[in-house]
Structure formats: C-alpha cells, structure tokens
Amino acid sequence: MDAVLKSLMRSAQNEIEASAARRPSREDAEAAVRTLIAWAGDDPAREGLLDTPKRVVRAYEEFYSGYRADPEAILDRTFGEIGNFDDMVMVRDIEFHSHCEHHMVPFVGKAHIAYFPVERVVGLSKIARIVDIFARRLQTQEHLTSQIITAMDEILKPRGVAVLIEAEHMCMAMRGVRKQGASTVTSQFTGVFRDDPQEQVRFMSLLRGMRP
C-alpha cells in the first residue's frame, strides 16, 4: 500500500511540475481573458472591462494557489508531547472553495477529517491547510477526497485516516439540471477506519452527534 501511495504522490507532483514548466505568461493569460470577454458578447475595450483581465489573473493566482504548495512541507512538523494519548483526533467543518475541472465553476463545502496518531500529532491548522492546498486546484470532489487522505496517510503514517466531504456544486446549481441545494457527499477511509467498521461508526457519531 505504501508503494501505491508513494506512486500516486510522485505522479501528482510530476504533473504539477510539468504544468509549471509550460505555464503561459501573465500577458498570455490576460489576452485569453480578453478573448473570452469578446466571445461572451461584450467589448473588452470598454471602460468597465479594461482592467478585468488583470483582475481575473490575480484572482486565478489565489483560486489555484494549491499548485504551488507542497503538502509534505505543511505536514512535516509534528509534536510529541501528547502524554499517552492514542485515540482519534478529529477536525470537522473545514470550509473550502474549489473549482470543478469540467466547467471551471465553483463547488463549496466542508471537509471533516480524523486520524489516529502514532506517538506524534500534527498541528490542527495544518490539517485545514492541507484541505486548502488540494481545494485550490481544478478538481473533482472524488479526487479531492483521495488527495487529502493520501497526503495524510503517506506523510503522517497514522494508524488510520477518515475523510468525509460535503459540497454543493455550482455546475449543477447554475447550469444543466439547475438543482440548487443538492449536496454531494464523498468519504474514504484507511487503516483502522477501513478495517474496523466500529471506528467508522464512531467517526460518523462524533461528526453528527455533537452538532448544536
């Protein structure tokens, strides 16, 4: 399993590096935005749209900043002063914004993550940052779930990881079938969460049972 996870991580990193090597210039990106504005039926030279290409490119730098971040660097630092604690650590309701790779429109939701540490724990904010790193890329929800759990499992090497993501996809709400309010749920488990159904039940109970 470790070999498979390492292969997936290397493959993803190779794709990012190859994409960076052929990355268009800022001027190319701004020209592309002007082309899309004209294609949509407006005039990119009118006053209200003159600076739009620059704004869009700056926004894209933020939306897709995850391509330039390293998950291993985020999860690298751990802490060993945890006494004899060896039970589940859960961070729930981690809000995120991502973009569907099929239509490049947003999907928005919350991630819930739990893991069983082995002797050391990672800072809680780092778990939220891992969600952001992968969310700030072109994504499918299924792949986002897989990338988060793979990074947690491979880098931290815990006894198990559980990830559940709930999101609303604007590609369903704004276009096509236009079903507003529909929620998509994905989950994945490794280690003790995968092998022991009772731990999955406990994860779901902690996730749902303590809400106000």
Secondary structure, DSSP 8 states (H G I E B T S, - for coil): -HHHHHHHHHHHHHHHHHHHHT---HHHHHHHHHHHHHHHTS-TTSGGGTTHHHHHHHHHHHHTGGGG--HHHHH--EE---TT--S-EEEEEEEEEEEETTT--EEEEEEEEEEE-SS-EE-HHHHHHHHHHHHSSEE-HHHHHHHHHHHIIIII--SEEEEEEEEEEHHHHTSTT--TT--EEEEEE-HHHHH-HHHHHHHHHHHHHT--
